[in-house]
């Protein structure tokens, strides 16, 4: 989305991601399909920074992929806090569980396999921070399913909301249209304040009033 030289400069002047995250990045790009789905260095440090600011007791992540973002979100947890992360890709389970165990944060991460649309109504926790990074057509549904579980002052973040810039093209495809509708829905929802950041593939950051 931005000039590669600017991207490189930003990463060069951002705190290092750490070895475990570097290993996840390298392994994902070498062995997993669609490695661009990984949050990566710059976005990962932003997620970690937000987590440190919020000091959440409970984080909800919808879309684990290879575990990179879950570990970033876990960095700022309050004492005794946890990250509940949901994903339906069973093929990645062994790789993700191995990563969480190696990180030393296994006890702070509740990794659940299954369809988020089915799992979310069964959760009863209050979520101080929510990260949505799953199938784009269901972003609006995921928001609807979690917004009442977020307290006033809590935050929600949705990834990929610029969809490689397709949101401003004249003939949007299905996923692009879903994201455009989601962005407009959030912008008009009086329960939240929002800012759309052109970081990587676009982050919609929301604070519940």
Secondary structure as GFF3:
##gff-version 3
##sequence-region A 1 209
A	DSSP	alpha_helix	4	12	.	.	.	ID=ss1
A	DSSP	alpha_helix	19	31	.	.	.	ID=ss2
A	DSSP	three_ten_helix	35	37	.	.	.	ID=ss3
A	DSSP	alpha_helix	40	54	.	.	.	ID=ss4
A	DSSP	beta_strand	58	62	.	.	.	ID=ss5
A	DSSP	alpha_helix	68	74	.	.	.	ID=ss6
A	DSSP	beta_strand	82	87	.	.	.	ID=ss7
A	DSSP	three_ten_helix	90	92	.	.	.	ID=ss8
A	DSSP	alpha_helix	93	103	.	.	.	ID=ss9
A	DSSP	three_ten_helix	106	108	.	.	.	ID=ss10
A	DSSP	beta_strand	109	113	.	.	.	ID=ss11
A	DSSP	alpha_helix	116	119	.	.	.	ID=ss12
A	DSSP	three_ten_helix	120	122	.	.	.	ID=ss13
A	DSSP	beta_strand	129	132	.	.	.	ID=ss14
A	DSSP	three_ten_helix	136	138	.	.	.	ID=ss15
A	DSSP	alpha_helix	139	146	.	.	.	ID=ss16
A	DSSP	three_ten_helix	147	149	.	.	.	ID=ss17
A	DSSP	beta_strand	155	159	.	.	.	ID=ss18
A	DSSP	three_ten_helix	163	168	.	.	.	ID=ss19
A	DSSP	alpha_helix	174	188	.	.	.	ID=ss20
A	DSSP	beta_strand	192	197	.	.	.	ID=ss21
A	DSSP	beta_strand	203	208	.	.	.	ID=ss22
###
